[in-house]
Amino acid sequence: MGILDSLANNPALRSALGQLGAAVLPAVLNEVLCSSSQGGLSAIVAKLQQSGFGDQVKSWLGNGQNLPISAGQLRAVLGSDTVRQLAARYNIPVDQLGQILAQELPKAVDQASPEGHLPHTV
């Protein structure tokens, strides 16, 4: 759970989600990145590739700078209902949650793929 631990210690995220507290942030990210409803990080990456975001995913898996993805693009891939339900569950504004996920998903994929590909268990 190293990826989620490092996110919980990110001062910018803690500030952005001050109402949540540092203890809730890993739970939110874990639910999105590791949940069975989304199929885990590998399934999210596959959805992104199938939705036309292959260049972004390739940059996250490879060395070098990560290409960005917008909150709206990510919400479209994950499903607006899923993002709204998650935001409501944790009392986070939907737009704020989308921005944080768009900021942190590339980092999570990058950290989970030191060899240039995701392990099958992610």
ZILIN-V755639 format. One record per residue. N is the residue number from 1. PSI is psi as a letter, one per 20 degrees, with the letter a starting at -180 (NA if undefined). OMEGA is omega in whole degrees, 0 to 359 (none if undefined). D_LAST is the distance of its C-alpha to the last C-alpha in Angstrom with 2 decimals. Layout:
<<N,PSI,OMEGA,D_LAST> <N,PSI,OMEGA,D_LAST>>
This chain:
<<1,k,182,10.51> <2,h,180,12.27> <3,g,183,11.28> <4,h,177,12.70> <5,g,181,15.55> <6,h,177,16.58> <7,h,180,16.74> <8,h,181,18.93> <9,j,180,21.25> <10,o,184,21.74> <11,h,180,25.45> <12,g,179,25.45> <13,g,179,22.90> <14,h,179,24.74> <15,g,181,27.92> <16,h,182,26.75> <17,l,183,25.59> <18,h,181,28.37> <19,i,180,29.12> <20,h,187,25.76> <21,q,184,25.94> <22,h,183,23.33> <23,h,184,22.12> <24,h,183,21.14> <25,g,178,19.16> <26,h,179,15.98> <27,g,179,16.31> <28,g,181,16.72> <29,h,177,13.76> <30,g,181,11.54> <31,h,180,13.12> <32,g,188,12.47> <33,h,185,8.99> <34,j,187,7.53> <35,q,177,10.51> <36,h,180,11.23> <37,h,177,14.00> <38,i,180,11.99> <39,j,180,9.41> <40,r,184,6.41> <41,g,180,5.78> <42,g,180,5.95> <43,h,177,8.92> <44,g,178,10.39> <45,g,179,10.50> <46,g,178,12.14> <47,g,179,14.47> <48,g,179,15.46> <49,g,180,16.31> <50,h,182,18.26> <51,j,175,20.02> <52,j,181,21.46> <53,k,181,19.30> <54,h,180,18.35> <55,g,178,20.32> <56,g,182,18.48> <57,g,180,15.00> <58,h,179,16.61> <59,h,180,18.00> <60,h,181,14.79> <61,h,183,13.30> <62,r,175,16.70> <63,q,179,19.05> <64,a,185,21.49> <65,q,177,21.78> <66,p,174,19.22> <67,q,182,20.98> <68,r,169,21.21> <69,q,182,20.43> <70,r,177,22.78> <71,h,180,22.31> <72,g,178,24.14> <73,g,180,22.05> <74,g,178,18.80> <75,h,179,20.67> <76,h,181,21.84> <77,g,181,18.41> <78,h,183,16.97> <79,p,181,20.42> <80,h,179,23.22> <81,g,179,23.62> <82,g,180,20.08> <83,g,178,20.62> <84,g,180,24.14> <85,g,179,23.22> <86,g,179,20.66> <87,g,179,23.31> <88,g,181,25.95> <89,h,183,24.06> <90,j,178,23.76> <91,l,178,27.04> <92,p,174,25.77> <93,p,183,27.53> <94,g,181,25.53> <95,g,180,26.39> <96,g,178,25.30> <97,g,179,21.89> <98,g,179,21.45> <99,g,181,22.56> <100,g,178,20.24> <101,g,179,17.15> <102,h,179,18.56> <103,h,189,19.10> <104,h,180,15.82> <105,g,177,13.24> <106,h,179,14.37> <107,g,181,14.18> <108,g,179,10.63> <109,g,180,9.59> <110,g,181,12.24> <111,h,182,11.27> <112,i,185,7.66> <113,l,182,9.51> <114,h,179,12.58> <115,j,180,13.39> <116,j,176,13.47> <117,q,180,10.45> <118,p,172,6.69> <119,q,182,5.68> <120,i,183,5.67> <121,i,181,3.83> <122,NA,none,0.00>>
